[in-house]
Amino acid sequence: MPIDQIPSTLPRVQAHSRPDTWTDVLIVGAGPTGLACAIEAQKLGLKALIVEKGCVVNSIYNYPSNMVFFTTPELLEIGDIPFSTAHHKPTRQEALEYYRRVAEHYCLHVRQYQWVQTVVGEDRNFRVTATDRSGGIYDYRARKIVVATGYYDLPNMLGIPGEDLPNVFHYYREPHPFYDHDVVVIGGKNSAAEAALDLWRHGARVTLVHRHEAMHHHLKYWVKPDIENRISNGEITAYFNTMVQEIGVDFVIVNTPEGPLRMENDFVFALVGYHPDYDFLRSIGIELSTEQCRPVCDPETLESNVPGVYVGGVIVAGSRTNEIFIENGRFHGKQIAADLQQKLGRGTPE
């Protein structure tokens, strides 16, 4: 075509589907449990592929920047790799480095920033479709599926007006942008308490709102007296037995035991918990219990009611997300691998 006939605006080339990739085990989620599952499968000689919609250990990445774990480092270890820290309790930054090092040590195959959209097929012949950030489509085939998607990506919503405003956040990262501002923190567990303390220490005027009569009794032992002292001293204002009714650009309306109250406010952190992606589990065919949305699975092998599909990590507990942590979820890899060894043996079919 002559150059003067070339259109001035060329059509954009659409991302297209890649050829199918075969694997023995496809793991949805690259958290500590997903990494542990891949490690144990590789130890058996099986080909394992992890598909993760964010980065490796995406949930830990989204923790507050200066967060300190409640547990000791040895309880976070996977793959028999020691977790060395500078202090008795590991930090978020140390954990990120540790899990990167583990992934590198085992040469794990992780496809980051690919979001699994569908899982269809049957045992030993599953077809998985994922998309990337630019709309590219990736097709995979797997003999077995492990779902270890965690729960931190989906915050619990309050169901009130104004919750979708840009000054409302469901994650807390760092305090600096909120210096010299009025900030409401909603919640009574560790996330809310630590955010309130960090914001207060860095110059924010903090009001904490919690629907129960006191802070949760499972607060970290060094956080509980700290937040209670700040409240009793009047340094952090707290309203208990109180529900948020409405959020505005510059106000929050709460319903206290004494009646409704309108407060001037700049930012809101609604830190009231998170939940697993129940819709994704159901789309695969996994049955969930009525009350707690626990996936139906064999407690020994963790194979769900869908033959060939396993569940691992916190999603095993359904809505009771406080029952499974990294400390016990990391062992799910060994449970699942034991069943894979019995049913698959070794190697990928041609």
Buried (B, 14 or more C-beta within 10 A) or exposed (E): EEEEEEEEEEEEEEBEEEEEBBBBBBBBBBBBBBBBBBBBBBBBEBBBBBBBBBBBBBBBBBBBEEBBBBEEBEBBBBBEBEBEBEEEBBBBEBBBBBBEEBBEEBEBBBBBBBBBBEBEBEBBEBBBBBBBEEEBBBBBBBBBBBBBBBBBBBBBEBEBEBBEEEBBBBBBBEBEEBEEBBBBBBBBBBBBBBBBBBBBEBEBBBBBBBBEEEBBEEBBEEBBEBBBEBBEEEEBBBBBEBBBBBBBEEBBBBBEEEEEBEBEBBBBBBBBBBBBBBEBBEEBEBBBEEEEBBBEBEEEBBBBEBEBBBBBBBBBBBBEBEBBBBBBBBBBBEBBBBBBBEBBEEEBEE
